[in-house]
Amino acid sequence: MPLFDSTPSGLRALLPLIRKLHAEIRGSILRAYSQTEMETLASIAAEEEEGDTIYAVDRISEEVVLSFFREIAAETPLVLIAEGLPAGKVVLPEGFAEEAARYRVIVDPIDGTRCLMYQKRSAWVLTGVAPNLGPQTGLRDIELAVQTEIPLLKQHLCDSVWALRGGGTEGERLNLMDGTTTPLRLQPSRSHSISHGYAMLTRFFPGARQALAEMDEEIVFAALGPVQPGKAHCFEDQYTSTGGQLYELMAGHDRFNADLRPLLEKTLQAKGLHLGICCHPYDICTELIARELGVTVTDERGEPLDAPLAVEPDICWAGYANEHIRRQIEPLLQQSLKKRNLWPESGRTAE
């Protein structure tokens, strides 16, 4: 096993191994669904104190991930960050000093578990690799990102996309019927408006849906004016996978998406309600790929997205297919937040 350094050439040498890991996870999940009853894989295996609920299907990939990174770490020590690990991370090799590790690697083996467990929509394997800059190493430090589609059993084509910082985005489409691959060229929407396209605020779960829907309506009407009889302003698609949402922006299917759920915590507490699940860094650890392709990804204030590579933080993010869409929507989004006293107290707005 070679020693991988944090230079572009070292990360590029690591890329095919991570892609191989993703393919192994995809294969193991597809085999499980073809051989096991859906209800069994959908059963709850554990409730994490921090992070998401762990389902039986999630357990399938955990040992694959640990085994893979133990082998890498034998020559290149690293900090692995993922759900299901003690304290959300493990230093490999075991017993190695965390501060001396070369990389911090954040992984979500199945982003979109619920989509997949009920065979509704593809899930994604997500991995981000950053040089180890200590506990505050963040999303902004990720230098290599890979995301791979786990398709439905009835689906024979699946995609994989990856990026090295500053090197653009590459991709590949696999035909599961014959094993052939073709280059994948994704293109975000070039439209100057959300009109007649897909644009939405994320509102997957009960609790904050009403407030988010009101904001969504407000933003769309401010951008496009009143709905005309017999016409549709724009459309929405609540894809319950952050990696999937990023892919939809990259592929030109969506023009705008924002996940603002963490901002509603105090609003819900005032009603005696809990916020529930939100996006975490492992869910959006591949946003580098979207940015390398030209998608604009920001936090709720319009700043570059960042958060420590850990399982605990709740993440707000906004994605715009291009800068024209951003100029149309971002001021309206921020205005809607300020109107409801949801504007974060720190940071600065985008220019």
C-alpha positions as CSV (number, residue, x, y, z in Angstrom):
1,M,0.0,0.0,0.0
2,P,1.6,3.3,-1.1
3,L,2.0,6.3,1.2
4,F,-0.5,8.8,0.1
5,D,0.4,12.5,0.8
6,S,-1.9,15.5,0.6
7,T,-0.5,16.8,-2.7
8,P,-2.7,16.6,-5.8
9,S,-0.7,13.6,-7.0
10,G,-1.1,11.8,-3.7
11,L,-4.9,12.5,-3.6
12,R,-5.2,11.4,-7.2
13,A,-3.6,8.1,-6.3
14,L,-6.1,7.7,-3.4
15,L,-9.1,8.4,-5.8
16,P,-9.3,5.0,-7.5
17,L,-9.2,3.2,-4.2
18,I,-12.1,5.3,-2.8
19,R,-14.0,4.7,-6.0
20,K,-13.4,0.9,-5.5
21,L,-14.7,1.2,-1.9
22,H,-17.8,2.9,-3.2
23,A,-18.3,0.2,-5.8
24,E,-18.0,-2.5,-3.1
25,I,-20.5,-0.7,-0.9
26,R,-22.9,-0.4,-3.8
27,G,-22.6,-4.0,-4.6
28,S,-23.1,-5.2,-1.1
29,I,-26.2,-3.1,-0.7
30,L,-27.7,-4.3,-4.0
31,R,-27.0,-7.9,-3.1
32,A,-28.7,-7.4,0.3
33,Y,-31.8,-5.9,-1.3
34,S,-32.0,-8.7,-3.8
35,Q,-31.8,-11.4,-1.1
36,T,-33.5,-9.9,2.0
37,E,-37.0,-8.8,2.7
38,M,-37.4,-5.0,2.6
39,E,-38.9,-4.9,6.1
40,T,-35.9,-6.6,7.6
41,L,-33.5,-4.0,6.1
42,A,-35.8,-1.2,7.2
43,S,-35.7,-2.2,10.9
44,I,-34.0,0.2,13.3
45,A,-30.6,-1.1,14.4
46,A,-29.6,1.7,16.8
47,E,-30.5,5.3,17.8
48,E,-27.4,7.5,17.8
49,E,-27.1,10.1,20.5
50,E,-25.6,12.4,17.9
51,G,-26.5,11.9,14.2
52,D,-29.2,10.0,12.4
53,T,-31.1,6.8,13.2
54,I,-29.1,3.7,12.2
55,Y,-31.2,1.1,10.2
56,A,-30.3,-2.5,9.6
57,V,-29.3,-1.7,6.0
58,D,-26.7,0.9,7.3
59,R,-24.9,-1.9,9.2
60,I,-24.0,-3.7,5.9
61,S,-21.5,-1.1,4.8
62,E,-19.9,-0.2,8.2
63,E,-17.4,-3.1,8.3
64,V,-16.6,-2.6,4.7
65,V,-15.7,1.0,5.4
66,L,-13.6,0.2,8.5
67,S,-11.7,-2.6,6.8
68,F,-10.9,-0.4,3.8
69,F,-9.6,2.5,5.9
70,R,-7.6,0.2,8.2
71,E,-5.7,-1.0,5.2
72,I,-5.1,2.6,3.9
73,A,-4.0,3.7,7.4
74,A,-1.4,1.0,7.7
75,E,0.7,3.3,5.5
76,T,-1.1,6.6,5.8
77,P,-2.6,7.3,9.3
78,L,-5.9,9.1,9.2
79,V,-8.9,10.1,11.3
80,L,-12.1,8.5,10.0
81,I,-15.4,10.4,10.7
82,A,-18.7,8.6,10.3
83,E,-21.9,7.7,12.1
84,G,-21.8,4.5,14.2
85,L,-18.2,5.1,15.4
86,P,-17.4,5.8,19.0
87,A,-17.6,9.6,19.5
88,G,-18.3,9.8,15.7
89,K,-14.6,9.2,14.8
90,V,-11.7,6.8,15.0
91,V,-8.0,7.3,14.6
92,L,-6.4,4.6,12.3
93,P,-4.2,2.7,13.0
94,E,-5.7,2.3,16.4
95,G,-3.5,3.9,19.1
96,F,-1.9,6.4,16.6
97,A,-1.8,10.0,17.8
98,E,-4.7,12.0,16.2
99,E,-2.6,15.1,15.7
100,A,-0.1,13.1,13.7
101,A,-2.6,11.7,11.2
102,R,-2.2,12.8,7.6
103,Y,-5.9,13.0,6.6
104,R,-9.4,13.5,8.0
105,V,-11.8,11.4,6.0
106,I,-15.6,11.9,6.4
107,V,-17.9,9.2,5.0
108,D,-21.6,8.6,4.7
109,P,-21.9,5.0,3.3
110,I,-25.6,5.5,2.5
111,D,-27.0,9.0,2.2
112,G,-30.7,8.5,1.4
113,T,-31.3,5.3,3.4
114,R,-35.0,5.9,3.5
115,C,-35.2,6.4,-0.3
116,L,-33.4,3.1,-0.8
117,M,-35.0,0.9,1.9
118,Y,-38.4,1.4,0.3
119,Q,-37.0,1.3,-3.2
120,K,-38.3,4.8,-4.0
121,R,-35.2,6.5,-5.2
122,S,-31.4,6.1,-5.4
123,A,-29.2,6.6,-2.4
124,W,-25.5,7.8,-2.5
125,V,-22.1,6.8,-1.0
126,L,-20.3,10.0,0.0
127,T,-16.7,10.6,0.9
128,G,-14.7,13.8,1.5
129,V,-10.9,13.8,2.2
130,A,-9.1,16.8,3.8
131,P,-5.6,17.3,5.2
132,N,-5.6,16.9,9.0
133,L,-5.6,20.4,10.3
134,G,-6.8,19.4,13.8
135,P,-10.4,19.2,15.2
136,Q,-11.4,22.4,13.4
137,T,-10.7,20.8,10.0
138,G,-13.8,21.7,8.0
139,L,-15.8,21.3,4.9
140,R,-13.9,24.1,3.3
141,D,-10.7,22.1,3.7
142,I,-11.8,19.0,1.7
143,E,-9.5,18.5,-1.3
144,L,-11.0,15.3,-2.7
145,A,-14.7,14.3,-2.9
146,V,-16.4,11.3,-4.4
147,Q,-20.1,10.4,-4.6
148,T,-21.5,7.2,-6.0
149,E,-25.1,6.2,-6.8
150,I,-26.7,3.2,-5.2
151,P,-29.5,2.6,-7.6
152,L,-32.9,0.8,-7.2
153,L,-33.0,-2.9,-8.0
154,K,-35.1,-2.1,-11.1
155,Q,-32.5,0.5,-12.3
156,H,-29.6,-0.6,-14.5
157,L,-27.7,2.7,-14.9
158,C,-25.9,4.4,-12.0
159,D,-23.5,7.3,-11.8
160,S,-20.4,8.2,-10.0
161,V,-18.9,11.7,-9.8
162,W,-15.7,13.1,-8.2
163,A,-13.5,16.1,-7.9
164,L,-10.1,17.2,-6.8
165,R,-10.0,20.8,-5.7
166,G,-9.1,23.0,-8.6
167,G,-9.3,20.1,-11.1
168,G,-12.9,20.3,-12.2
169,T,-15.4,17.5,-12.0
170,E,-15.3,14.0,-13.6
171,G,-17.9,11.3,-13.8
172,E,-18.8,7.9,-15.0
173,R,-22.0,6.0,-15.8
174,L,-22.1,2.3,-15.1
175,N,-24.4,-0.2,-16.9
176,L,-25.1,-2.9,-14.3
177,M,-26.4,-5.2,-17.0
178,D,-23.1,-5.7,-18.8
179,G,-20.6,-3.9,-16.7
180,T,-19.7,-1.3,-19.3
181,T,-18.9,2.3,-18.4
182,T,-19.2,5.6,-20.3
183,P,-17.9,9.1,-19.3
184,L,-20.5,11.3,-17.6
185,R,-20.6,15.0,-18.4
186,L,-23.0,16.8,-16.0
187,Q,-24.1,20.3,-16.8
188,P,-26.0,22.6,-14.3
189,S,-28.9,24.6,-15.6
190,R,-27.9,27.7,-17.5
191,S,-31.3,29.3,-17.0
192,H,-31.5,32.8,-15.6
193,S,-34.6,32.2,-13.6
194,I,-36.4,29.5,-11.6
195,S,-39.5,30.0,-13.8
196,H,-40.7,26.6,-15.1
197,G,-37.9,24.8,-13.3
198,Y,-37.4,22.9,-10.0
199,A,-36.7,25.2,-7.1
200,M,-37.5,24.6,-3.4
201,L,-36.8,24.8,0.3
202,T,-36.1,21.4,2.0
203,R,-38.9,20.3,4.2
204,F,-38.7,16.6,4.5
205,F,-40.2,16.0,7.9
206,P,-43.2,17.2,10.1
207,G,-42.6,19.9,12.6
208,A,-41.1,22.8,10.5
209,R,-43.0,22.2,7.3
210,Q,-45.6,25.0,7.7
211,A,-43.0,27.7,8.3
212,L,-40.7,26.5,5.5
213,A,-43.7,26.2,3.1
214,E,-44.7,29.8,3.9
215,M,-41.1,31.0,3.2
216,D,-41.0,29.0,0.0
217,E,-44.2,30.5,-1.3
218,E,-43.0,34.0,-0.3
219,I,-39.7,33.6,-2.2
220,V,-41.3,32.2,-5.3
221,F,-44.0,34.9,-5.5
222,A,-41.5,37.6,-5.0
223,A,-39.3,36.2,-7.8
224,L,-42.0,35.4,-10.3
225,G,-45.1,37.4,-9.4
226,P,-48.6,36.0,-9.1
227,V,-49.6,32.6,-10.6
228,Q,-51.4,32.9,-13.9
229,P,-54.6,30.8,-14.4
230,G,-53.8,27.4,-15.9
231,K,-50.0,27.9,-15.5
232,A,-47.3,26.6,-13.2
233,H,-44.7,29.0,-11.8
234,C,-42.1,26.3,-10.9
235,F,-41.9,22.9,-9.4
236,E,-40.5,21.2,-6.3
237,D,-38.9,17.8,-5.6
238,Q,-38.3,16.7,-2.0
239,Y,-35.4,14.3,-2.6
240,T,-34.6,12.9,0.9
241,S,-30.8,12.7,0.3
242,T,-28.5,15.8,0.5
243,G,-26.1,14.0,-1.9
244,G,-29.0,13.4,-4.2
245,Q,-30.0,17.1,-4.0
246,L,-26.5,18.2,-4.9
247,Y,-26.6,15.7,-7.8
248,E,-29.8,17.2,-9.1
249,L,-28.2,20.6,-9.1
250,M,-25.2,19.3,-10.9
251,A,-27.2,17.4,-13.5
252,G,-29.3,20.5,-14.4
253,H,-32.5,19.0,-13.0
254,D,-32.9,21.6,-10.2
255,R,-32.1,25.3,-10.2
256,F,-32.3,26.1,-6.5
257,N,-32.5,24.2,-3.3
258,A,-31.9,25.4,0.3
259,D,-32.0,23.5,3.6
260,L,-32.7,25.9,6.4
261,R,-34.1,23.5,9.0
262,P,-31.6,24.4,11.8
263,L,-32.7,28.0,11.8
264,L,-36.2,27.0,13.0
265,E,-35.0,25.3,16.2
266,K,-36.0,28.2,18.5
267,T,-39.3,28.7,16.7
268,L,-40.2,25.1,17.3
269,Q,-39.0,25.2,20.9
270,A,-41.4,28.1,21.6
271,K,-44.2,25.7,20.5
272,G,-43.0,22.9,22.7
273,L,-41.6,21.0,19.7
274,H,-38.3,19.5,18.8
275,L,-36.4,20.2,15.6
276,G,-35.6,16.6,14.8
277,I,-33.1,15.5,12.1
278,C,-31.1,18.0,10.1
279,C,-28.3,17.9,7.5
280,H,-24.9,17.1,9.0
281,P,-21.4,17.5,7.5
282,Y,-21.2,13.9,6.4
283,D,-24.4,14.5,4.3
284,I,-22.9,17.4,2.4
285,C,-19.2,16.4,2.4
286,T,-19.2,16.2,-1.5
287,E,-20.3,19.8,-2.1
288,L,-16.8,20.4,-3.6
289,I,-17.9,18.4,-6.6
290,A,-20.9,20.7,-7.2
291,R,-18.7,23.8,-6.8
292,E,-16.1,22.5,-9.2
293,L,-18.9,22.0,-11.7
294,G,-20.0,25.6,-11.3
295,V,-22.9,25.2,-8.8
296,T,-22.8,27.9,-6.1
297,V,-23.1,26.4,-2.6
298,T,-23.3,28.7,0.4
299,D,-24.4,28.8,4.0
300,E,-27.6,30.6,5.0
301,R,-25.9,34.0,4.9
302,G,-24.4,33.6,1.4
303,E,-21.0,32.8,2.8
304,P,-18.8,29.8,1.7
305,L,-20.1,26.7,3.3
306,D,-18.1,25.4,6.3
307,A,-18.4,23.3,9.4
308,P,-16.1,21.1,11.4
309,L,-15.8,17.5,10.0
310,A,-17.8,15.9,12.8
311,V,-21.2,14.0,13.1
312,E,-22.8,16.6,15.4
313,P,-23.2,20.0,13.7
314,D,-26.5,20.9,12.1
315,I,-25.9,22.4,8.6
316,C,-27.8,25.1,6.7
317,W,-27.0,25.3,3.0
318,A,-28.2,26.9,-0.2
319,G,-27.4,25.7,-3.7
320,Y,-27.9,27.8,-6.9
321,A,-27.4,26.3,-10.4
322,N,-25.6,29.4,-11.5
323,E,-24.9,33.0,-10.5
324,H,-28.0,34.3,-12.3
325,I,-30.2,32.1,-10.2
326,R,-28.3,33.2,-7.1
327,R,-28.9,36.9,-7.9
328,Q,-32.6,36.2,-8.4
329,I,-33.2,34.2,-5.3
330,E,-30.6,34.9,-2.6
331,P,-31.8,38.4,-1.6
332,L,-35.3,37.1,-1.3
333,L,-34.3,34.2,0.8
334,Q,-32.3,36.5,3.2
335,Q,-35.2,38.9,3.3
336,S,-37.6,36.1,4.3
337,L,-35.2,35.0,7.1
338,K,-34.9,38.6,8.4
339,K,-38.7,39.1,8.3
340,R,-39.1,36.1,10.7
341,N,-36.1,37.0,12.9
342,L,-34.3,33.9,11.7
343,W,-31.2,35.7,10.4
344,P,-28.1,34.3,12.1
345,E,-26.4,36.7,14.5
346,S,-22.9,36.3,13.2
347,G,-21.2,36.4,9.8
348,R,-21.7,38.8,6.9
349,T,-23.9,38.8,3.8
350,A,-22.6,38.0,0.4
351,E,-21.7,40.9,-1.9
